[in-house]
């Protein structure tokens, strides 16, 4: 462990979370541009969904080994590489002449995001003293919560003031700033060699691609035999991947021993449901606000202002308390608030609904975002030993992104299916909200099983996942 002075540790975290914040904003900022893609680039509904799904898919596939890459050549080096790729791809997105070029550029944005994301949690584990590590992880989680609701607001303002291209151009100055600060503030940390599970990488990539592509094909080409075969092949590929991970004797891509720690297992499931809801609900909600209620991009984005304000107030408070109080207090409030807000929207969204009626569930989503990220992250990661930091960070971020990929694809598919059934966009969007409500409710129930007693980071020596019960 390379614990540095606390002030320097917080500076290192601040440098990394600027890029992390930018990456998470980019997951949701495109949601408010859906109508602009249709009118400006002639995109179909399916292509618009792929603007999000391509980014998420390219983000999730490399995450299982980019954490290890940071351990091997240094998290600062990998973080800077990720920022450079992401910032360059943002310029490419802004200059894209058509929807196909935009989707390809989003793939490279996802690759840059995958290089950067695991480095923040790995650095937290390695530079913060054990007594401060929970607070640092809480801050990381708070940034994630706030970023997820800032995107649509910022996107709406930029589109109305300029055009959709500026939702990507805005990344460039922040990306350059983040590169400079990571270079200056993130210390050089010790490295250790790794072997790479190439078969595992290929199995996970193929399985995830087939699963997501199958779901996407279902919404655009129908749920016939071909679609079913793609989804089944994807699930089989992921099952084979997990079997391979249990058999490999060198360094598996996913060390299954990590899941002996109950908190790590529950935290991974919980964060996957957060990813599912965050990525999956923004596109249908923006379709509804702009397509059904006739709001401009700025007006649609500002509808989420109550969520951003509430989350911005709660997230730092929860982040500071999540290492000292029972995390189930916050996860109970957060996950169940998310579920209630989704059910509320599902029951209240139609062409006749008033705009003020929507503000209640949107504000409740702010309570959810303010409460779920920090305690889920800090509780999941706090018992991992230092040698597992890179692998644990990669797995944790991967499960979050797997949830986001599946949420984006599944809710898009459900919305398209309900649109065919009803012929009414408002009804289709409302029906699609039931799915994330159920998913996040399951995540909240799971976190009620967090283990809250016993050793924590650095007390009586750090508890290794190899001995976690």
Secondary structure, DSSP 4 states (H G I P E B T S, - for coil): -----HHHHHHHHHHHHHHHHHHHHHHHHGGGGHHHHHHHH---HHHHHHHHHHHHHHHHHHHHHHHHHHHHH-HHHHHHHHHHHHHHHHHHHHH-SSHHHHHHHHHHHHHHHHHHHHHHHHHHHHHS-HHHHHHHHHHHHHHHHHHHHHHHHHHHHHHHHS-TTHHHHHHHHHHHHHHHHHHHHSPP---------HHHHHHHHHHHHHHHHHHHHHHHH-SSHHHHHHHHHHHHHHHHHHHHHHH-SS--SS-GGGGGSHHHHHHHHHHHHHHHHHHHHHHHHHHIIIIIS---HHHHHHTTHHHHHHHHHHHHHHHHHTTTS-HHHHHHHHHHHHHHHHHHHHHH-STT--HHHHHHHHHHHHHHHHHHHHHHHHHHHTT--GGGHHHHHHHHHHHHHHHHHHHHHHHHHHHHHHHHHHS-HHHHHHHHHHHHHHHHHHHHHHHTT---SS--TTTTSPPPTTT--
